[in-house]
Amino acid sequence: MERPQNMSTPGPLKEELLKNKQVICIIILFHLIGLIGLSIPLTRSIFIELVPYHLLLMLVIIMLSHQNTGGRLFIFFFCLFILGYSIEWLGVNKHLLFGQYRYGQTLGLKISGVPLIIGANWYLLTYSTAVLVQRSRLKSMFLRVIAGALLLVSLDMLIEPAAVRLDYWHWANGVIPVKNYCCWFFISALMLLLFESFHFKKQSIAAPVFLGMQFAFFAVLYWSENTYH
């Protein structure tokens, strides 16, 4: 009689699964803590000041969650960081693309009116969305890019009301122009195409969890704003 095969998870795979669980727990925990902190008037100002550090933490753990981290990932990050910052510079200083707006103090250190962290934020949102559609059943690159861009526009619709309240940015006359969402779509599609060009292997669920928490986080803020104000 043959011995039954060892069905236990191999050591390296088990370590990878454990790391993913830890990363996912950190992502969920810090979003929940942030949401609670922003919801309590006594701690609200403190947690607003922590926003850039929260984004930096998310950047580090999402980068670490990438399998086979190497030079190509950092090249991709650098490309999106520069592209994201440049687009925002044009928006703030030349009033091109999105419309007329300015950044507040919440997102931290600014150069030429644009927070440095905004480049990292474009990377986080694009990478997380790209991994989500990468893990989907969409075989067509075109459909993945379109679906991902629509997801990011949907997220921006949730972010915009909270952005003013949290002093992320402010629109001229308090009106969000329609072209803001159009530009979000096309810029997101461009960044998603860039992700596709790197042909990264299928990644873990950690980045899509971050994206899901972003949706949940800003959806709760959006709901609370419309319910109590």
C-alpha positions, 0 to 999 in steps of 0.5 A: 500500500502506498503511503499517503502523500504529505498534503501540508503546505510547503515551508516557503508558501506557508511563510508567504501566506502568513506574511500576507495575513499579517499585511492584511491585518495591518491594513484593516487595523490602521484604516479602522483606527483612522476612521474611529480617530477621525470620527471623534471630535477630540482626536480628529485634529491629531488623526488629520496630522497623521494622514501622510504617515498613514499613507507612507506606512501603507506604501511600505507594506504594499511594496513589501507584499509584492512578490519577487520585489526587485528593480522592476517594481521600483522603476514602476513606482518611480514612473508613477510617482513622477507621473502622478506628481507632474500631473498634479503640478499641472493641475495646481499651477497651470489649472490644466486637466482636473480644473482649478484647485489647491492643496491644503495642509493635511497631506504634508510637505509640498513643493510648488503647491503639490504634496510629495505624498500625492505621487505615492498615493497615485502609485498606491491606488493604481497598483492596488487596482491593477492587482485587483483586475489582474486577479479577476477573470478578465482576459483582455488587457483592454477590459482590465484597464477600462474596469480599473479606470472606472473603479478609480473614478468611483473611488474619487467620487467618494473621496471628493466630499471628504477631501474638503472636510479633511483639508486635502484639497479645495476646489475654486468656488467649491464646485467639482468640475465634470472634467475632474472625473474625465481626467481621473479616468484617462490618467488612471487608464494610462497608469494601468496600461503602464502596469500592464507593460511591466508584466508583473506576475500575479500578486497577493490579495494584500493590495486589493484589500487596501483598495477595498479599505479605501472604498470602505473608509471614504464611503463611511465618511461620505455617509456620515457627512450626508447623515449628520450635516 
